Amino acid sequence: MATKSFREKTIANKASDNWCSINNGVKYYAFILVDYKPCWESFYFDEKGGINNLNLFSNEDEVLDYL
């Protein structure tokens, strides 16, 4: 699943843009996805700047399926 189709699905399901950020900086109370070629990093960023549930994925499909 490409990032574009993932965003379209979140819009279709009326999911708020505030719950995740894909290669778009850091947001509090959100899941952050960052493409660090050759892997993807996923984590939850809390209000105190803490990184929780850090995961590494080998490709875009895996990280989007995780969410």
C-alpha positions in Angstrom: 0.0 0.0 0.0 1.4 3.4 -1.0 1.3 6.4 1.3 -1.1 8.1 -1.0 -3.6 5.3 -0.9 -3.2 5.1 2.8 -4.1 8.8 3.2 -7.1 8.3 0.9 -8.3 5.4 3.1 -8.0 7.5 6.3 -10.0 10.3 4.7 -12.6 7.8 3.5 -12.9 6.4 7.1 -13.1 9.9 8.5 -9.9 9.4 10.6 -8.4 12.6 12.0 -5.2 13.9 10.5 -4.0 14.5 14.0 -3.4 10.8 14.9 -0.5 10.2 12.6 2.3 11.9 10.7 4.0 10.3 7.6 7.3 12.0 6.7 5.7 15.2 7.9 7.4 16.2 11.1 6.5 15.4 14.7 3.1 15.9 16.3 2.2 15.3 20.0 -0.2 12.4 20.8 0.4 10.9 17.3 2.0 7.9 15.6 5.0 9.1 13.6 6.2 7.3 10.5 9.6 8.3 9.0 11.3 6.9 5.9 15.0 6.4 6.7 16.1 4.7 3.6 16.4 1.7 3.6 14.0 1.3 6.5 10.9 2.9 8.1 10.6 3.9 11.7 7.3 4.0 13.6 6.7 5.3 17.1 4.2 7.1 19.3 5.2 10.6 20.4 3.7 11.7 23.7 3.1 15.1 25.2 6.4 15.1 27.1 8.4 14.3 24.0 8.8 10.7 24.9 9.1 8.1 22.1 7.1 5.0 22.8 6.5 1.7 20.8 9.5 2.2 18.5 9.4 -0.2 15.6 11.5 -0.6 12.5 10.2 -1.9 9.2 11.9 -2.9 6.0 9.4 -1.3 3.6 6.5 1.1 3.3 3.9 -1.7 3.0 4.8 -3.2 6.3 4.7 0.1 8.2 1.3 1.1 6.8 -0.1 -2.4 7.5 1.1 -2.0 11.1 -1.1 1.1 11.5 
